[in-house]
Amino acid sequence: AFELGALRVELALAQQLPTTLSGAREGTGADVLATTLTARACAMRARPMVSIGLCAAATGGVMWATAFGLQRNDVAAWPWAAAGGGAALRVGPGRGRFAVIARVEALANLTRPRFVVEGVGVAGEVAPLALWTSLGVEMRWP
């Protein structure tokens, strides 16, 4: 995260662990994984030990699937995007090295792809609305 006065800007990259889906026939299926990138800006109001803020977020990602055991073992990629907002809470000394940070966000999906692997079935589907929550420990570098 970068802080410019009361503005906090964050970039987050997440990688889902690979998942294997079984196909209708024995020995067929697909290996599926997803990557997500999120950009978030929060207007924070600081107190001695607690900062609260309102945030706007944009996120997007790609889901990849590699089929196996089929006549055509294709690799496919499906992009998706969402935008929304929420709130952030940071608990810890204002310029201290460690703090706990929590977020809750509502996201509306701008694209709603249904990820289908031919011969295997649905690998995933993006909901029209999502609620994301997170809780973590933040460590600041000097």
C-alpha positions in Angstrom: 0.0 0.0 0.0 1.0 3.6 -0.6 -0.1 6.4 1.5 -0.3 10.0 0.3 -1.8 12.0 3.2 -5.3 10.6 3.8 -5.3 8.6 0.6 -4.3 5.0 0.8 -3.7 3.1 -2.5 -3.4 -0.6 -2.7 -2.6 -3.2 -5.4 -3.2 -6.9 -4.7 -2.4 -9.9 -6.8 -4.0 -13.3 -5.9 -3.5 -16.7 -7.4 -6.0 -19.5 -6.9 -4.5 -23.0 -6.4 -5.1 -25.3 -9.4 -8.3 -27.4 -9.3 -9.0 -30.5 -11.3 -12.5 -31.1 -12.8 -13.6 -34.5 -13.9 -15.3 -34.9 -17.3 -18.3 -37.1 -18.1 -16.0 -39.9 -19.4 -13.4 -41.7 -17.4 -10.0 -40.1 -17.7 -11.2 -36.8 -19.1 -11.3 -33.4 -17.3 -9.6 -30.1 -17.0 -7.1 -28.4 -14.8 -8.4 -24.9 -13.8 -6.7 -22.0 -12.1 -7.5 -18.2 -11.7 -5.5 -15.1 -11.2 -7.0 -11.8 -9.8 -5.6 -8.3 -9.7 -7.3 -5.6 -7.5 -6.6 -1.9 -7.3 -8.1 0.0 -4.4 -8.1 3.6 -3.2 -9.3 4.5 0.3 -9.9 7.9 1.9 -8.7 7.2 5.4 -9.5 9.2 8.6 -6.7 8.7 11.1 -7.0 8.6 14.9 -4.1 7.7 17.2 -4.7 3.9 17.1 -7.5 3.4 14.6 -7.9 4.6 11.0 -11.2 4.1 9.1 -11.9 4.8 5.5 -14.2 4.5 2.5 -12.8 2.7 -0.5 -13.4 2.3 -4.2 -12.1 -0.9 -5.9 -11.6 -2.3 -9.4 -10.7 -5.9 -9.9 -10.2 -8.2 -12.8 -8.9 -11.6 -13.5 -8.4 -14.5 -15.8 -9.5 -18.1 -15.4 -7.4 -20.7 -17.3 -8.4 -24.2 -18.1 -6.4 -27.0 -19.7 -8.4 -30.0 -20.9 -7.0 -33.5 -20.8 -8.1 -36.9 -22.1 -10.3 -35.3 -24.8 -9.9 -35.4 -28.6 -8.8 -31.8 -28.4 -6.8 -30.8 -25.2 -7.2 -27.1 -25.6 -6.1 -24.3 -23.3 -8.6 -21.6 -22.8 -8.6 -18.2 -20.9 -11.7 -16.2 -19.8 -11.2 -12.7 -18.5 -13.7 -11.0 -16.1 -13.9 -7.6 -14.4 -15.8 -6.0 -11.4 -16.0 -2.7 -9.6 -17.4 -1.6 -6.3 -16.6 -0.1 -2.9 -16.6 -0.6 0.8 -14.9 0.2 4.1 -11.4 -0.3 5.6 -10.3 -0.4 9.3 -6.7 -0.2 10.3 -5.8 -0.8 14.0 -2.3 0.1 15.1 0.0 3.0 15.9 -0.2 5.7 13.1 3.4 5.2 11.9 4.0 1.9 13.7 5.6 -1.1 12.0 2.7 -3.5 12.5 -1.1 -3.1 12.3 -4.2 -5.2 11.7 -6.3 -4.2 8.7 -9.8 -5.4 7.8 -11.9 -4.7 4.7 -15.4 -5.4 3.5 -16.4 -4.6 -0.1 -19.4 -5.1 -2.4 -18.5 -5.7 -6.0 -20.7 -5.6 -9.1 -19.4 -7.7 -11.9 -19.1 -5.9 -15.2 -18.6 -9.1 -17.2 -20.4 -12.3 -16.3 -18.7 -15.1 -18.2 -19.7 -18.7 -17.6 -16.5 -20.7 -17.9 -17.3 -23.9 -19.8 -14.8 -26.5 -21.0 -16.2 -28.5 -23.9 -16.5 -32.1 -23.0 -16.0 -31.4 -19.3 -18.7 -28.9 -18.3 -18.9 -25.7 -16.2 -15.5 -24.7 -14.7 -16.8 -21.6 -13.0 -19.4 -18.8 -13.1 -19.2 -15.2 -12.0 -22.0 -14.0 -9.8 -23.7 -10.7 -10.5 -22.7 -9.3 -7.1 -20.0 -10.4 -4.6 -19.2 -9.5 -1.1 -15.4 -9.7 -0.3 -14.0 -9.6 3.2 -10.4 -9.7 4.3 -8.4 -9.5 7.5 -4.7 -9.3 7.7 -1.5 -8.1 9.4 0.3 -5.2 7.8 4.0 -4.6 8.2 5.6 -1.3 7.2 9.1 -1.0 5.9 11.2 2.0 7.1 
